[in-house]
Amino acid sequence: MTASDDIIIAAEDLTKVYKMDQQEVVALCGVTLTVKRNEFLAIMGPSGSGKSTLMNLLGCLDTPTQGTYELNGKLVSSMTEDELAHVRNREIGFVFQVFNLLSRASAFHNVELPLIYSGVKKSERESRAKRALEMVEMKARMRHKPTELSGGERQRVAIARALVNDPSLLLADEPTGNLDSRTGKEILSLFEKIHEGGNTIIIVTHDREVAGRAQRIITLRDGKIEKEERKGA
């Protein structure tokens, strides 16, 4: 494996400027970032620091005003809309503070949904959805609807859905924000277990305790990287 094979994210001079009411708002200003495979990274910072903007760029949900972003060695800015949709569905798993589950569908169907979009045949869909639910210890509750599950259980289902396509990258935005502290710790332990299984994880958070579970913490302020810390350093 060459050095470049070991890198999943290579972002250079990422800048994002929003035009609002004839004014320009600089949300991100020249961020350069490299993330290795199987790394567990936390992005921290106060409100307005650029955390969510950076996550949207890394998740291919938005495009930078300036700078380059390579995911798995491919330049994101040169991708077509179809290629970007493919990347968002297959390469990246998203976990949000709000669980974004279909309320009338079972946990199993919520997890299976990305595979339906991907055109995976029924027998394979079922085995992969069950395996993902097993990973997050929710197989016994897979026929329950979100309204019949606790907040922590709903987040576990959301994580299973994010993992079902075996993505290269798991992106989590304030994944414990809607949970009590005990349940939040359980979800963070689950992320650690997923990371130990070989997944690359980026968590965006304002919570120091959440960030402390990661191997590396990047702190943003005013759209720039203010500092970088490594666990044990």
Secondary structure, 3 states (H helix, E strand, C coil): CCCHHHEEEEEEEEEEEEEECCEEEEEEEEEEEEEECCCEEEEECCCCCCHHHHHHHHCCCCCCCEEEEEECCEEHHHCCHHHHHHHHHHHEEEECCCCCCCCCCCHHHHHHHHHHHCCCCHHHHHHHHHHHHHHCCCHHHCCCCHHHCCHHHHHHHHHHHHHCCCCCEEEEECCCCCCCHHHHHHHHHHHHHHHHCCCEEEEEECCHHHHCCCCEEEEEECCEEEEEEECCC
